[in-house]
């Protein structure tokens, strides 16, 4: 997901690594706050993949600065990452789905509808699996409460996706 967030921010403007970090915090801080130790290697991978290019300049204070720019193939990669099938891991699914939804403005209407439906199908599958687990297993109080909460979270998420689908239809 870090690559998606970096490309999303670079699709808006040219940034230094510090700028990428700051913009990710501004856009995604309620979901995640990646460290420089996460951002730097991701930027290197994106550069090696041809998705970003760098330009080295000297700042007015005489210090070297590296600016990152998204390439045309980086724009394609950003769209691919947004539209990639949802993760199977239920713990990672909600996190990654929320990041993707935060970037959905970059998609056209048909792609948005496709993304919403894809995420909704996966969310409904996890919701049903969780309900089935609750009904077939004898759980003690705390695990039962955790899974009840998860069911509520998925209900709300599915409702959100249905709202997005409805908005795209009009």
Beta strands, then each sheet from edge to edge (+ up, - down):
strand 1: 52-58
strand 2: 64-70
sheet 1: 1+ 2-
end
